[in-house]
């Protein structure tokens, strides 16, 4: 792979790292909201929706990490 394409991939990786950071912030806020739902609401639709959102955000973070790993391998480092 030439230097220009490696540089381009590095730029994409940097963008993905920024996006991952933003999703992590959202994840933390949603997790805090979930943790602060009173016990009396633990069996409600609101709780399950928030819990599913936290799980999906966690999956998104893991997927971005995997994508970054693939791109890093593709550029040969």
C-alpha angles and dihedrals in degrees: 000000000000126000095256094055092044088052091049091051090048089054090051090049090052090051091049091050090055092048090047090053091052092049090049089055091050089047091053093049092047091047090051090050090049092048090052097053105114117250089245088067096046093106097045132108089247091059094047092047092051091046091051090049091053091050092048093048090050089052090050091053091050091048092052090049089053091048091051089051091052092049092048090053091046092057090052105246 
